Protein backbone atom coordinates (compact mmCIF):
# COMPACT_ATOMS: atom_id res chain seq x y z
CA UNK A 1 0.00 0.00 0.00
CA UNK A 2 1.35 3.40 -0.98
CA UNK A 3 1.03 5.90 1.84
CA UNK A 4 2.53 9.13 3.10
CA UNK A 5 3.85 7.69 6.33
CA UNK A 6 6.54 5.22 7.34
CA UNK A 7 6.31 5.29 11.14
CA UNK A 8 3.12 5.77 13.14
CA UNK A 9 3.02 6.23 16.92
CA UNK A 10 0.08 5.20 19.07
CA UNK A 11 -0.65 7.13 22.27
CA UNK A 12 -3.25 5.82 24.72
CA UNK A 13 -5.04 7.27 27.69
CA UNK A 14 -2.71 7.23 30.69
CA UNK A 15 -3.02 4.08 32.85
CA UNK A 16 -6.15 2.98 31.01
CA UNK A 17 -6.22 -0.77 30.28
CA UNK A 18 -9.67 -0.45 28.66
CA UNK A 19 -8.16 1.09 25.51
CA UNK A 20 -5.73 -1.81 25.07
CA UNK A 21 -8.00 -3.74 22.71
CA UNK A 22 -8.48 -0.76 20.36
CA UNK A 23 -4.80 0.10 20.52
CA UNK A 24 -3.68 -3.42 19.64
CA UNK A 25 -6.28 -3.67 16.87
CA UNK A 26 -4.98 -0.46 15.33
CA UNK A 27 -1.35 -1.50 15.81
CA UNK A 28 -1.97 -4.80 14.00
CA UNK A 29 -3.71 -2.98 11.15
CA UNK A 30 -0.86 -0.49 10.74
CA UNK A 31 1.74 -3.26 10.76
CA UNK A 32 -0.27 -5.12 8.12
CA UNK A 33 0.12 -2.02 5.94
CA UNK A 34 3.89 -2.30 6.20
CA UNK A 35 4.32 0.54 8.68
CA UNK A 36 6.61 0.71 11.68
CA UNK A 37 4.54 1.06 14.86
CA UNK A 38 5.63 2.80 18.06
CA UNK A 39 3.59 2.73 21.25
CA UNK A 40 4.07 5.48 23.81
CA UNK A 41 5.80 3.92 26.79
CA UNK A 42 3.14 4.50 29.46
CA UNK A 43 0.46 3.02 27.20
CA UNK A 44 2.78 0.13 26.29
CA UNK A 45 3.27 -0.63 29.99
CA UNK A 46 -0.48 -1.25 30.33
CA UNK A 47 -0.41 -3.87 27.56
CA UNK A 48 1.16 -7.19 28.45
CA UNK A 49 2.34 -8.90 26.38
CA UNK A 50 2.82 -7.03 23.11
CA UNK A 51 5.32 -7.11 20.28
CA UNK A 52 5.73 -3.45 19.44
CA UNK A 53 8.40 -0.87 20.20
CA UNK A 54 7.76 1.24 23.30
CA UNK A 55 8.90 4.85 22.87
CA UNK A 56 9.09 8.03 24.90
CA UNK A 57 7.42 11.21 23.65
CA UNK A 58 10.84 12.50 22.65
CA UNK A 59 11.53 9.37 20.60
CA UNK A 60 8.08 9.64 19.02
CA UNK A 61 8.79 13.25 18.14
CA UNK A 62 12.05 12.32 16.47
CA UNK A 63 10.89 9.19 14.64
CA UNK A 64 7.16 9.29 13.95
CA UNK A 65 5.51 10.73 10.83
CA UNK A 66 2.09 10.61 12.49
CA UNK A 67 0.76 10.12 16.03
CA UNK A 68 -2.65 8.59 16.69
CA UNK A 69 -4.16 9.39 20.09
CA UNK A 70 -6.69 6.95 21.54
CA UNK A 71 -8.60 8.45 24.44
CA UNK A 72 -10.42 11.67 25.15
CA UNK A 73 -9.52 15.30 24.62
CA UNK A 74 -7.42 15.25 27.80
CA UNK A 75 -5.17 12.57 26.33
CA UNK A 76 -4.79 14.58 23.15
CA UNK A 77 -4.01 17.77 25.12
CA UNK A 78 -1.15 16.05 26.90
CA UNK A 79 0.20 14.55 23.68
CA UNK A 80 -0.04 17.91 21.91
CA UNK A 81 2.05 19.67 24.55
CA UNK A 82 4.65 16.88 24.61
CA UNK A 83 4.98 16.80 20.82
CA UNK A 84 4.51 20.49 19.97
CA UNK A 85 8.20 21.16 19.42
CA UNK A 86 8.50 18.22 17.01
CA UNK A 87 5.64 19.15 14.66
CA UNK A 88 4.25 15.61 14.47
CA UNK A 89 0.67 15.60 13.06
CA UNK A 90 -1.98 14.20 15.40
CA UNK A 91 -5.10 12.13 14.78
CA UNK A 92 -7.65 11.62 17.56
CA UNK A 93 -9.71 8.46 18.13
CA UNK A 94 -12.42 9.14 20.68
CA UNK A 95 -12.46 6.74 23.62
CA UNK A 96 -13.80 9.36 26.02
CA UNK A 97 -17.04 11.30 26.33
CA UNK A 98 -17.48 14.50 24.32
CA UNK A 99 -14.36 14.45 22.18
CA UNK A 100 -14.20 17.87 20.52
CA UNK A 101 -10.72 17.11 19.13
CA UNK A 102 -10.70 13.30 19.11
CA UNK A 103 -13.15 13.20 16.25
CA UNK A 104 -12.82 9.64 14.93
CA UNK A 105 -15.31 7.22 16.46
CA UNK A 106 -13.89 3.93 17.72
CA UNK A 107 -16.28 2.03 15.45
CA UNK A 108 -14.90 3.73 12.31
CA UNK A 109 -11.24 3.73 13.41
CA UNK A 110 -9.90 1.35 10.74
CA UNK A 111 -11.96 2.90 7.95
CA UNK A 112 -10.84 6.42 8.86
CA UNK A 113 -7.19 5.43 9.25
CA UNK A 114 -7.27 3.69 5.86
CA UNK A 115 -8.38 6.97 4.28
CA UNK A 116 -5.79 9.04 6.18
CA UNK A 117 -2.95 6.69 5.23
CA UNK A 118 -4.02 7.10 1.59
CA UNK A 119 -3.78 10.89 1.91
CA UNK A 120 -7.52 11.50 2.20
CA UNK A 121 -7.64 13.94 5.08
CA UNK A 122 -8.00 17.62 5.89
CA UNK A 123 -5.30 19.47 7.79
CA UNK A 124 -5.87 21.99 10.56
CA UNK A 125 -3.44 23.95 12.70
CA UNK A 126 -4.10 24.96 16.31
CA UNK A 127 -1.85 27.39 18.17
CA UNK A 128 -0.72 26.99 21.77
CA UNK A 129 -0.25 29.54 24.54
CA UNK A 130 2.90 30.09 26.53
CA UNK A 131 2.32 31.09 30.15
CA UNK A 132 4.90 32.42 32.59
CA UNK A 133 4.45 33.23 36.27
CA UNK A 134 6.74 35.95 37.56
CA UNK A 135 7.47 36.51 41.26
CA UNK A 136 9.55 39.58 42.11
CA UNK A 137 10.60 39.63 38.45
CA UNK A 138 11.81 36.01 38.39
CA UNK A 139 10.08 33.26 36.41
CA UNK A 140 8.86 30.63 38.89
CA UNK A 141 6.65 28.58 36.55
CA UNK A 142 6.22 28.17 32.82
CA UNK A 143 3.95 25.99 30.70
CA UNK A 144 2.56 25.42 27.23
CA UNK A 145 -1.20 25.06 26.93
CA UNK A 146 -3.44 24.11 24.04
CA UNK A 147 -6.76 24.81 25.77
CA UNK A 148 -6.47 27.40 28.49
CA UNK A 149 -4.78 29.07 31.41
CA UNK A 150 -7.10 29.36 34.41
CA UNK A 151 -6.38 31.59 37.39
CA UNK A 152 -8.72 30.97 40.31
CA UNK A 153 -9.08 31.39 44.05
CA UNK A 154 -7.77 27.92 44.89
CA UNK A 155 -8.95 26.63 48.26
CA UNK A 156 -10.09 29.99 49.59
CA UNK A 157 -13.80 30.67 49.83
CA UNK A 158 -13.65 34.31 48.86
CA UNK A 159 -13.26 36.29 45.66
CA UNK A 160 -9.84 37.18 44.35
CA UNK A 161 -8.91 40.47 42.73
CA UNK A 162 -7.03 40.54 39.44
CA UNK A 163 -5.59 43.34 37.34
CA UNK A 164 -5.97 42.37 33.67
CA UNK A 165 -4.00 44.09 30.90
CA UNK A 166 -3.39 43.50 27.21
CA UNK A 167 -0.13 44.92 25.86
CA UNK A 168 0.18 46.93 29.09
CA UNK A 169 -3.21 48.58 28.59
CA UNK A 170 -5.66 48.05 31.44
CA UNK A 171 -8.82 46.12 30.59
CA UNK A 172 -10.26 45.99 34.09
CA UNK A 173 -9.74 45.25 37.76
CA UNK A 174 -11.67 42.02 38.16
CA UNK A 175 -13.20 40.74 41.38
CA UNK A 176 -14.31 37.18 40.70
CA UNK A 177 -13.76 33.51 41.40
CA UNK A 178 -11.11 33.64 38.69
CA UNK A 179 -10.33 34.11 35.02
CA UNK A 180 -9.97 31.85 31.99
CA UNK A 181 -7.63 32.69 29.12
CA UNK A 182 -8.53 30.36 26.25
CA UNK A 183 -7.40 29.58 22.73
CA UNK A 184 -9.98 28.83 20.02
CA UNK A 185 -9.37 25.15 20.84
CA UNK A 186 -10.10 25.83 24.51
CA UNK A 187 -13.18 27.92 23.76
CA UNK A 188 -15.27 24.72 23.75
CA UNK A 189 -13.80 23.55 27.08
CA UNK A 190 -14.02 25.24 30.51
CA UNK A 191 -14.57 28.67 28.93
CA UNK A 192 -17.77 27.43 27.28
CA UNK A 193 -19.30 26.47 30.64
CA UNK A 194 -18.46 29.99 31.89
CA UNK A 195 -20.47 31.53 29.02
CA UNK A 196 -17.41 32.38 26.98
CA UNK A 197 -17.58 32.70 23.17
CA UNK A 198 -16.96 29.79 20.83
CA UNK A 199 -14.05 30.70 18.56
CA UNK A 200 -13.68 28.92 15.25
CA UNK A 201 -10.17 27.40 14.99
CA UNK A 202 -9.33 29.80 12.15
CA UNK A 203 -9.99 32.85 14.35
CA UNK A 204 -6.75 34.57 15.39
CA UNK A 205 -7.98 35.43 18.84
CA UNK A 206 -7.71 34.64 22.55
CA UNK A 207 -10.77 34.67 24.81
CA UNK A 208 -10.61 36.26 28.26
CA UNK A 209 -13.51 34.91 30.32
CA UNK A 210 -14.29 35.95 33.93
CA UNK A 211 -15.36 33.20 36.34
CA UNK A 212 -18.39 34.25 38.39
CA UNK A 213 -17.53 37.97 38.39
CA UNK A 214 -18.81 40.11 41.26
CA UNK A 215 -19.92 42.78 38.79
CA UNK A 216 -22.26 41.36 36.15
CA UNK A 217 -20.95 43.92 33.68
CA UNK A 218 -17.61 42.08 33.51
CA UNK A 219 -18.13 40.20 30.26
CA UNK A 220 -15.98 37.86 28.17
CA UNK A 221 -13.82 39.57 25.57
CA UNK A 222 -11.80 38.25 22.64
CA UNK A 223 -8.49 39.92 21.90
CA UNK A 224 -5.89 39.50 19.16
CA UNK A 225 -3.58 36.51 19.40
CA UNK A 226 -0.69 38.89 18.73
CA UNK A 227 -1.02 40.57 22.12
CA UNK A 228 0.42 39.75 25.54
CA UNK A 229 -2.08 39.28 28.34
CA UNK A 230 -0.83 40.21 31.81
CA UNK A 231 -2.72 39.28 34.97
CA UNK A 232 -1.56 40.45 38.39
CA UNK A 233 -2.91 38.98 41.63
CA UNK A 234 -3.73 42.00 43.73
CA UNK A 235 -2.74 41.60 47.41
CA UNK A 236 -3.74 40.14 49.76
CA UNK A 237 -5.18 37.41 47.54
CA UNK A 238 -3.27 34.24 46.72
CA UNK A 239 -4.53 31.93 44.00
CA UNK A 240 -3.94 28.89 41.86
CA UNK A 241 -3.12 28.59 38.17
CA UNK A 242 -4.20 25.61 36.07
CA UNK A 243 -2.60 24.82 32.72
CA UNK A 244 -4.97 22.80 30.49
CA UNK A 245 -6.48 21.45 33.70
CA UNK A 246 -3.57 19.00 33.94
CA UNK A 247 -0.84 20.97 35.66
CA UNK A 248 -1.21 23.53 38.43
CA UNK A 249 0.84 26.07 40.30
CA UNK A 250 0.13 27.78 43.62
CA UNK A 251 0.59 31.51 43.12
CA UNK A 252 0.97 34.26 45.69
CA UNK A 253 -0.36 37.78 46.01
CA UNK A 254 1.66 40.04 43.75
CA UNK A 255 2.53 37.30 41.24
CA UNK A 256 2.27 38.34 37.60
CA UNK A 257 1.09 35.96 34.88
CA UNK A 258 2.12 36.62 31.26
CA UNK A 259 0.18 34.72 28.59
CA UNK A 260 0.80 34.98 24.86
CA UNK A 261 0.69 32.93 21.71
CA UNK A 262 3.45 30.34 21.59
CA UNK A 263 5.78 29.86 18.67
CA UNK A 264 4.55 26.26 18.54
CA UNK A 265 1.42 24.95 16.85
CA UNK A 266 0.00 21.48 16.42
CA UNK A 267 -1.41 19.97 13.26
CA UNK A 268 -4.57 17.86 13.39
CA UNK A 269 -5.53 15.49 10.59
CA UNK A 270 -9.26 14.94 10.12
CA UNK A 271 -10.85 12.08 8.14
CA UNK A 272 -12.98 12.70 5.03
CA UNK A 273 -16.28 14.38 5.79
CA UNK A 274 -15.08 16.21 8.90
CA UNK A 275 -16.84 19.51 9.57
CA UNK A 276 -16.25 21.76 12.57
CA UNK A 277 -19.85 23.00 12.54
CA UNK A 278 -21.22 19.47 12.19
CA UNK A 279 -19.08 18.52 15.20
CA UNK A 280 -20.57 21.40 17.21
CA UNK A 281 -24.10 20.43 16.20
CA UNK A 282 -23.49 16.86 17.34
CA UNK A 283 -21.60 17.54 20.57
CA UNK A 284 -23.75 20.47 21.73
CA UNK A 285 -27.06 19.04 20.44
CA UNK A 286 -27.86 22.21 18.54
CA UNK A 287 -30.17 20.41 16.12
CA UNK A 288 -31.83 18.07 18.60
CA UNK A 289 -35.58 17.76 18.37
CA UNK A 290 -37.23 19.43 21.39
CA UNK A 291 -38.95 17.08 23.82
CA UNK A 292 -42.53 17.89 24.73
C-alpha positions as CSV (number, residue, x, y, z in Angstrom):
1,X,0.0,0.0,0.0
2,X,1.4,3.4,-1.0
3,X,1.0,5.9,1.8
4,X,2.5,9.1,3.1
5,X,3.8,7.7,6.3
6,X,6.5,5.2,7.3
7,X,6.3,5.3,11.1
8,X,3.1,5.8,13.1
9,X,3.0,6.2,16.9
10,X,0.1,5.2,19.1
11,X,-0.7,7.1,22.3
12,X,-3.3,5.8,24.7
13,X,-5.0,7.3,27.7
14,X,-2.7,7.2,30.7
15,X,-3.0,4.1,32.8
16,X,-6.1,3.0,31.0
17,X,-6.2,-0.8,30.3
18,X,-9.7,-0.5,28.7
19,X,-8.2,1.1,25.5
20,X,-5.7,-1.8,25.1
21,X,-8.0,-3.7,22.7
22,X,-8.5,-0.8,20.4
23,X,-4.8,0.1,20.5
24,X,-3.7,-3.4,19.6
25,X,-6.3,-3.7,16.9
26,X,-5.0,-0.5,15.3
27,X,-1.4,-1.5,15.8
28,X,-2.0,-4.8,14.0
29,X,-3.7,-3.0,11.1
30,X,-0.9,-0.5,10.7
31,X,1.7,-3.3,10.8
32,X,-0.3,-5.1,8.1
33,X,0.1,-2.0,5.9
34,X,3.9,-2.3,6.2
35,X,4.3,0.5,8.7
36,X,6.6,0.7,11.7
37,X,4.5,1.1,14.9
38,X,5.6,2.8,18.1
39,X,3.6,2.7,21.3
40,X,4.1,5.5,23.8
41,X,5.8,3.9,26.8
42,X,3.1,4.5,29.5
43,X,0.5,3.0,27.2
44,X,2.8,0.1,26.3
45,X,3.3,-0.6,30.0
46,X,-0.5,-1.3,30.3
47,X,-0.4,-3.9,27.6
48,X,1.2,-7.2,28.5
49,X,2.3,-8.9,26.4
50,X,2.8,-7.0,23.1
51,X,5.3,-7.1,20.3
52,X,5.7,-3.5,19.4
53,X,8.4,-0.9,20.2
54,X,7.8,1.2,23.3
55,X,8.9,4.9,22.9
56,X,9.1,8.0,24.9
57,X,7.4,11.2,23.7
58,X,10.8,12.5,22.7
59,X,11.5,9.4,20.6
60,X,8.1,9.6,19.0
61,X,8.8,13.2,18.1
62,X,12.1,12.3,16.5
63,X,10.9,9.2,14.6
64,X,7.2,9.3,13.9
65,X,5.5,10.7,10.8
66,X,2.1,10.6,12.5
67,X,0.8,10.1,16.0
68,X,-2.7,8.6,16.7
69,X,-4.2,9.4,20.1
70,X,-6.7,6.9,21.5
71,X,-8.6,8.4,24.4
72,X,-10.4,11.7,25.1
73,X,-9.5,15.3,24.6
74,X,-7.4,15.2,27.8
75,X,-5.2,12.6,26.3
76,X,-4.8,14.6,23.2
77,X,-4.0,17.8,25.1
78,X,-1.2,16.1,26.9
79,X,0.2,14.6,23.7
80,X,0.0,17.9,21.9
81,X,2.0,19.7,24.6
82,X,4.7,16.9,24.6
83,X,5.0,16.8,20.8
84,X,4.5,20.5,20.0
85,X,8.2,21.2,19.4
86,X,8.5,18.2,17.0
87,X,5.6,19.2,14.7
88,X,4.2,15.6,14.5
89,X,0.7,15.6,13.1
90,X,-2.0,14.2,15.4
91,X,-5.1,12.1,14.8
92,X,-7.6,11.6,17.6
93,X,-9.7,8.5,18.1
94,X,-12.4,9.1,20.7
95,X,-12.5,6.7,23.6
96,X,-13.8,9.4,26.0
97,X,-17.0,11.3,26.3
98,X,-17.5,14.5,24.3
99,X,-14.4,14.4,22.2
100,X,-14.2,17.9,20.5
101,X,-10.7,17.1,19.1
102,X,-10.7,13.3,19.1
103,X,-13.2,13.2,16.2
104,X,-12.8,9.6,14.9
105,X,-15.3,7.2,16.5
106,X,-13.9,3.9,17.7
107,X,-16.3,2.0,15.4
108,X,-14.9,3.7,12.3
109,X,-11.2,3.7,13.4
110,X,-9.9,1.4,10.7
111,X,-12.0,2.9,7.9
112,X,-10.8,6.4,8.9
113,X,-7.2,5.4,9.2
114,X,-7.3,3.7,5.9
115,X,-8.4,7.0,4.3
116,X,-5.8,9.0,6.2
117,X,-2.9,6.7,5.2
118,X,-4.0,7.1,1.6
119,X,-3.8,10.9,1.9
120,X,-7.5,11.5,2.2
121,X,-7.6,13.9,5.1
122,X,-8.0,17.6,5.9
123,X,-5.3,19.5,7.8
124,X,-5.9,22.0,10.6
125,X,-3.4,23.9,12.7
126,X,-4.1,25.0,16.3
127,X,-1.9,27.4,18.2
128,X,-0.7,27.0,21.8
129,X,-0.2,29.5,24.5
130,X,2.9,30.1,26.5
131,X,2.3,31.1,30.2
132,X,4.9,32.4,32.6
133,X,4.4,33.2,36.3
134,X,6.7,35.9,37.6
135,X,7.5,36.5,41.3
136,X,9.6,39.6,42.1
137,X,10.6,39.6,38.4
138,X,11.8,36.0,38.4
139,X,10.1,33.3,36.4
140,X,8.9,30.6,38.9
141,X,6.6,28.6,36.6
142,X,6.2,28.2,32.8
143,X,4.0,26.0,30.7
144,X,2.6,25.4,27.2
145,X,-1.2,25.1,26.9
146,X,-3.4,24.1,24.0
147,X,-6.8,24.8,25.8
148,X,-6.5,27.4,28.5
149,X,-4.8,29.1,31.4
150,X,-7.1,29.4,34.4
151,X,-6.4,31.6,37.4
152,X,-8.7,31.0,40.3
153,X,-9.1,31.4,44.1
154,X,-7.8,27.9,44.9
155,X,-9.0,26.6,48.3
156,X,-10.1,30.0,49.6
157,X,-13.8,30.7,49.8
158,X,-13.6,34.3,48.9
159,X,-13.3,36.3,45.7
160,X,-9.8,37.2,44.4
161,X,-8.9,40.5,42.7
162,X,-7.0,40.5,39.4
163,X,-5.6,43.3,37.3
164,X,-6.0,42.4,33.7
165,X,-4.0,44.1,30.9
166,X,-3.4,43.5,27.2
167,X,-0.1,44.9,25.9
168,X,0.2,46.9,29.1
169,X,-3.2,48.6,28.6
170,X,-5.7,48.1,31.4
171,X,-8.8,46.1,30.6
172,X,-10.3,46.0,34.1
173,X,-9.7,45.2,37.8
174,X,-11.7,42.0,38.2
175,X,-13.2,40.7,41.4
176,X,-14.3,37.2,40.7
177,X,-13.8,33.5,41.4
178,X,-11.1,33.6,38.7
179,X,-10.3,34.1,35.0
180,X,-10.0,31.8,32.0
181,X,-7.6,32.7,29.1
182,X,-8.5,30.4,26.3
183,X,-7.4,29.6,22.7
184,X,-10.0,28.8,20.0
185,X,-9.4,25.2,20.8
186,X,-10.1,25.8,24.5
187,X,-13.2,27.9,23.8
188,X,-15.3,24.7,23.8
189,X,-13.8,23.6,27.1
190,X,-14.0,25.2,30.5
191,X,-14.6,28.7,28.9
192,X,-17.8,27.4,27.3
193,X,-19.3,26.5,30.6
194,X,-18.5,30.0,31.9
195,X,-20.5,31.5,29.0
196,X,-17.4,32.4,27.0
197,X,-17.6,32.7,23.2
198,X,-17.0,29.8,20.8
199,X,-14.1,30.7,18.6
200,X,-13.7,28.9,15.2
201,X,-10.2,27.4,15.0
202,X,-9.3,29.8,12.1
203,X,-10.0,32.8,14.3
204,X,-6.8,34.6,15.4
205,X,-8.0,35.4,18.8
206,X,-7.7,34.6,22.5
207,X,-10.8,34.7,24.8
208,X,-10.6,36.3,28.3
209,X,-13.5,34.9,30.3
210,X,-14.3,35.9,33.9
211,X,-15.4,33.2,36.3
212,X,-18.4,34.3,38.4
213,X,-17.5,38.0,38.4
214,X,-18.8,40.1,41.3
215,X,-19.9,42.8,38.8
216,X,-22.3,41.4,36.2
217,X,-20.9,43.9,33.7
218,X,-17.6,42.1,33.5
219,X,-18.1,40.2,30.3
220,X,-16.0,37.9,28.2
221,X,-13.8,39.6,25.6
222,X,-11.8,38.3,22.6
223,X,-8.5,39.9,21.9
224,X,-5.9,39.5,19.2
225,X,-3.6,36.5,19.4
226,X,-0.7,38.9,18.7
227,X,-1.0,40.6,22.1
228,X,0.4,39.8,25.5
229,X,-2.1,39.3,28.3
230,X,-0.8,40.2,31.8
231,X,-2.7,39.3,35.0
232,X,-1.6,40.5,38.4
233,X,-2.9,39.0,41.6
234,X,-3.7,42.0,43.7
235,X,-2.7,41.6,47.4
236,X,-3.7,40.1,49.8
237,X,-5.2,37.4,47.5
238,X,-3.3,34.2,46.7
239,X,-4.5,31.9,44.0
240,X,-3.9,28.9,41.9
241,X,-3.1,28.6,38.2
242,X,-4.2,25.6,36.1
243,X,-2.6,24.8,32.7
244,X,-5.0,22.8,30.5
245,X,-6.5,21.4,33.7
246,X,-3.6,19.0,33.9
247,X,-0.8,21.0,35.7
248,X,-1.2,23.5,38.4
249,X,0.8,26.1,40.3
250,X,0.1,27.8,43.6
251,X,0.6,31.5,43.1
252,X,1.0,34.3,45.7
253,X,-0.4,37.8,46.0
254,X,1.7,40.0,43.8
255,X,2.5,37.3,41.2
256,X,2.3,38.3,37.6
257,X,1.1,36.0,34.9
258,X,2.1,36.6,31.3
259,X,0.2,34.7,28.6
260,X,0.8,35.0,24.9
261,X,0.7,32.9,21.7
262,X,3.5,30.3,21.6
263,X,5.8,29.9,18.7
264,X,4.6,26.3,18.5
265,X,1.4,25.0,16.8
266,X,0.0,21.5,16.4
267,X,-1.4,20.0,13.3
268,X,-4.6,17.9,13.4
269,X,-5.5,15.5,10.6
270,X,-9.3,14.9,10.1
271,X,-10.9,12.1,8.1
272,X,-13.0,12.7,5.0
273,X,-16.3,14.4,5.8
274,X,-15.1,16.2,8.9
275,X,-16.8,19.5,9.6
276,X,-16.2,21.8,12.6
277,X,-19.9,23.0,12.5
278,X,-21.2,19.5,12.2
279,X,-19.1,18.5,15.2
280,X,-20.6,21.4,17.2
281,X,-24.1,20.4,16.2
282,X,-23.5,16.9,17.3
283,X,-21.6,17.5,20.6
284,X,-23.7,20.5,21.7
285,X,-27.1,19.0,20.4
286,X,-27.9,22.2,18.5
287,X,-30.2,20.4,16.1
288,X,-31.8,18.1,18.6
289,X,-35.6,17.8,18.4
290,X,-37.2,19.4,21.4
291,X,-38.9,17.1,23.8
292,X,-42.5,17.9,24.7
